[in-house]
Amino acid sequence: MTFGIYIRERREALRQSDRRFSVRQVAQRIGVEPAYLSKIERDETAPPSEEKIRTLAVELGEDADVLLAMAGKVSSDLLEIIRQRPQLFAELIRQMKAAPEHAILRVVRQVRDGEW
């Protein structure tokens, strides 16, 4: 599923119970023109900036990192972390690519909890 289609489906699902989720109203709240948001949702234009994606994530109750990934982008704070040790993080990500989710979660918890 593309970024635009996902955004449209999520917004329209929210609109079913709350009329404030029309294209026009969501666009106004995130600070873009309704026509621009409509083009994004129809995949007629590239996804917006990181800042707008983050704002849209809050508006739709979505995880910003997930939306950024769907848009083919990486959060600027993650990019900075990778830039500090590019070889190590590249190797880590490549090694984790085939790991099952539970193994990745275990590593995350160990690092987060300082048990490494």
JOFENVEN-V686767 format. One record per backbone hydrogen bond with DSSP energy under -0.5 kcal/mol. CO is the residue of the C=O (numbers start at 1). NH is the residue of the N-H. Records with the same first field share a line. If there is no record, write none. Layout:
CO = NH  NH
//
This chain:
2 = 6
3 = 7
4 = 8
5 = 9
6 = 10
7 = 11
8 = 12
9 = 13
10 = 14
11 = 15
12 = 16
14 = 17  18
18 = 21
19 = 22
22 = 26
23 = 27
24 = 28
25 = 29
26 = 30
27 = 31  32
33 = 37
34 = 38
35 = 39
36 = 40
37 = 41
38 = 42
39 = 44  45
40 = 43
49 = 53
50 = 54
51 = 55
52 = 56
53 = 57
54 = 58
55 = 59
56 = 60
57 = 61  62
58 = 61
63 = 67
64 = 68
65 = 69
66 = 70
67 = 71
68 = 73
69 = 72
75 = 79
76 = 80
77 = 81
78 = 82
79 = 83
80 = 84
81 = 85
82 = 85
83 = 86
85 = 89
86 = 90
87 = 91
88 = 92
89 = 93
90 = 94
91 = 95
92 = 96
93 = 97
96 = 99
100 = 103  104
101 = 105
102 = 106
103 = 107
104 = 108
105 = 109
106 = 110
107 = 111
108 = 112
109 = 113
110 = 114  115
111 = 114
//
